[in-house]
């Protein structure tokens, strides 16, 4: 799972390939989003990219994702086209 341009949001290895079902939820999403938006709204200058990278690496709150997955069945050829 990755963010578009600024690094991984996290990684997870599944025990086997196949179709999984489950639920996902997160904590501190709004606070993290607000922080990043404030950072992006700052005026751009020569140090903007460095400042943005620093902000992404050191947020004041940590966004946390929880995935609760369960193996449902083996993959079928059509599943890989989705």
C-alpha positions in Angstrom: 0.0 0.0 0.0 1.6 3.2 -1.1 0.8 6.9 -1.2 1.0 8.4 -4.7 4.3 10.2 -4.4 5.5 10.3 -0.8 6.4 6.7 0.2 4.8 3.7 1.7 1.7 3.8 3.8 2.6 0.3 4.9 3.2 -3.2 3.7 1.6 -6.5 4.5 2.5 -10.0 3.4 -0.5 -12.4 3.1 0.1 -16.1 4.2 -1.0 -17.4 0.8 -2.4 -16.0 -2.5 -6.2 -16.0 -2.9 -9.2 -14.0 -2.2 -9.6 -12.3 1.2 -12.5 -10.6 2.7 -12.5 -8.3 5.7 -12.8 -4.8 7.1 -10.4 -1.9 7.3 -10.5 1.1 9.6 -8.1 3.8 10.7 -7.2 6.2 13.5 -6.0 9.8 13.3 -6.9 10.1 9.7 -8.5 13.6 9.9 -5.7 15.0 12.1 -3.1 13.6 9.7 -5.0 14.9 6.6 -5.3 18.4 8.2 -1.6 18.4 9.0 -0.6 17.4 5.4 -3.0 19.9 3.9 -1.6 22.7 6.0 1.9 21.7 4.9 0.8 21.6 1.2 -0.8 25.1 1.5 2.4 26.8 2.5 4.0 29.0 -0.1 6.4 27.3 -2.4 10.0 28.3 -2.5 13.4 26.6 -3.2 13.1 24.5 0.0 9.5 23.4 -0.4 10.3 19.8 -1.5 12.7 19.3 1.4 10.2 20.8 3.8 7.5 18.6 2.5 9.6 15.5 2.8 10.5 16.5 6.4 6.8 17.0 7.2 5.9 13.6 5.7 8.6 11.9 7.8 7.8 13.7 11.1 4.0 14.2 11.5 2.7 15.3 14.9 0.2 12.4 14.9 0.5 8.9 13.5 -2.2 7.7 11.1 -2.9 4.0 11.8 -4.6 1.6 9.6 -6.1 -1.7 10.8 -6.9 -4.5 8.4 -8.9 -7.5 9.6 -8.7 -10.0 6.8 -9.7 -13.6 6.4 -8.9 -16.0 3.6 -12.0 -16.8 1.6 -11.0 -19.0 -1.2 -8.3 -19.7 -3.9 -8.0 -17.3 -6.8 -9.7 -18.0 -10.0 -8.5 -16.7 -13.4 -11.1 -14.0 -13.5 -10.1 -12.7 -10.1 -6.7 -11.5 -11.4 -8.3 -9.3 -14.0 -10.1 -7.2 -11.4 
